[in-house]
Amino acid sequence: MKNLKNALLLKQLYRLKQLGYSYTSVVPFQEEEPDLTLPNTLEKLQKQALECHLCLLSKSRTHVVFGEGDLNADLMFIGEAPGATEDRLGKPFVGRSGELLTKMIENVLHVKREEVYITNIVKCRPTDNREPSPTEAHTCQPYLLKQIELISPKIIIALGATAYHYLTGDETNISKVRGTIHKQNGYTLIPTYHPSYLLRNPSAKKDVFEDLKMIKELM
């Protein structure tokens, strides 16, 4: 389209020159700069995310798993990526990991799941439940950062190494940083093990229990 319009303008300039004009007020076609700002409501942000095709995960997903919970939550949980059950239902943490996370929230923190907000680093399921690639994570990151901005939680719990890494840029092993407190961007970030890790390593549940007790005190 741009080349066609410029060609037509060039043809017009040649005609004007043949008529004796030495200058013209005709302006070459310029493309408008795309609006890259994200919506300022979660409803509109979710609608945009549901229509997102910016990375290859969009080609294999069943549903975009945007997030759910209290839109004014003081407590926000961020995991790695949707699994098979989440992809099928379009909701975060609804499989076995989700059942365990719900118990962690309600039995230890003594708040209802509906009173916190839950999402992931990426909103579409990576095939074979693999870790999202850096390209996928960084492509999806603006959605996550806007979610954090709009919800404005006081405490964010990073569930697992991937969530911790992309929220902080720190690649330290999760076993060395779990339970530590990080102040950044107006909220307190606390990393702990992902529920799926606890399903594979039940002995680590005691560590997460200690992390959650500390979070309960901060609340």
Secondary structure, 3 states (H helix, E strand, C coil): CHHHHHHHHHHHHHHHHHCCCCCCCCCCCCCCCCCCCCCCCHHHHHHHHHCCCCCCHHHHCCCCCCCEECCCCCEEEEECCCCHHHHHHCCCCCCHHHHHHHHHHHHHCCCCHHHCEEEECCCCCCHHHCCCCHHHHHHHHHHHHHHHHHHCCCEEEEECHHHHHHHHCCCCCHHHHCCCCEEECCEEEEEECCHHHHHHCHHHHHHHHHHHHHHHHHC
